[in-house]
């Protein structure tokens, strides 16, 4: 039964609880004032993302195109794959910006990807091939010139997180063999690609062969599985930034560095009181049917801003639920909310999706 329950408190925030069970029912409880509650229409079913599958592997020699990959390539892929992730970024209004590949570079949740992946971002999540979802709290260091960024993911203490070591020596030579490994969540596009270095240009090196667009942000590793570069440009011409350049950027991150979103509209807290709009229409978000399997849950916080006419002008993701489908469902519903005309102001809405 699916149950959608909305609880509104006007002290400081509004809480929304969405529970999916077996049969759809809805209950709305109002505390402190009367609201017009309406069950929103069911959202269109969205396709579930594919679960981790054994990725196919591309061999570099044409003579072996129809044969199984070498044991060396398979071993490298199995070693590196758990550390490769998908990074999904959202803007300040909660709209999906883009998804690119990245990879963990430390046990405490620091990860590397392209600077372009999080450009104009105000929130992001990282997804691993085994179904793990991590909220990204912000950017630790980034360089538009290098097109690389170091981000911080929220990782539970003592969690065994697989990460990749950087080959800081960066001693690469033209003709050397390397492997580009994308995210398994990209399907066949995330397969391991055995390639060779075609040219070197300072902090960049060009790889011989083509890679799918989803390869941007993927690690380029040597035969030992150490990172020698990160793909910054994929396609017919594949360009990678050297690990030495990434290590130089990473070295700027100290124990005092705090992750932040450059484009976040949240800003620093202000002591000025803000008006508290009186809601007159506040339906609960619908549980996405595409992720209704048992054990799936997520909790996030959203800020809604209203104009004097009572319409929602902005929905900001303060903290993602950790699931893009949950975030999109919440944002879509919150944009329908109405407040009493003549007030404006904003409210913060915690929302929880869970199945049982």
C-alpha angles and dihedrals in degrees: 000000000000118000125187114196126181122191118186122200121174100197092093111321149011122240124212122192120190117186122181118205130144111298123035114248131150134211126182121194119192121199123190097005146019121269133184103241124194130176106238118231116267113274118237113269113261123209114255117240114254117262121237110292131181099274121226118243127223117219117214099216115081090213089064097043093115096040130086116269119270118269089241092057092044091050092049091049094049090049096049102033099080090059096051115095144177115243115205116191130198131194126235091275092054095253117146110254106179146312122232137163125266140160139220115253101180140033092243095065104270112148140182130224138138121299087231091061092068100028110140088003124148098177139011143176131212121217125196127206092251092061098266116148122196128185111230109223096196151290120312097184135348141174123201089192093055093033092223131118138188114215134185121232122196105249125180115243116266092014111147101236120183113224139169128246118231119235094224094180089071092196100164127161132194109267095028116138119241136166128230112205120189130190118291086223087072090066115216090352088068094058120126114267119202107210142161131233108255100180143354127223113176107281091001134073130186123226124216111240137026132289132193120260090251089065091081107115093021120136120251107212138185126231090279092056095250117140114253095169149343123242111245099168124032134183130061089348114040116200125184132191113230121251088237089065091047091048090051090054092044091052089065090066110094134179088265095053112113122201115243141169113237093202097043115130090203094087123168120325116269125210092214113111116244125209117260109224118221106233119223099173121031115152118183118250116262119245108247106247091212093068101037096120116125121274097029115128142150140177126203143158127234132186118216122199121199131200123221089268091061097251124133109250099176139015112196124194104225092171124005120231086231092247121086091209092055091047093049092048092050094046093047092053096042090056087065095056119113133202130197110281120255099039115073115175131121142269134202116229123196110201131188128195118192140157131208 
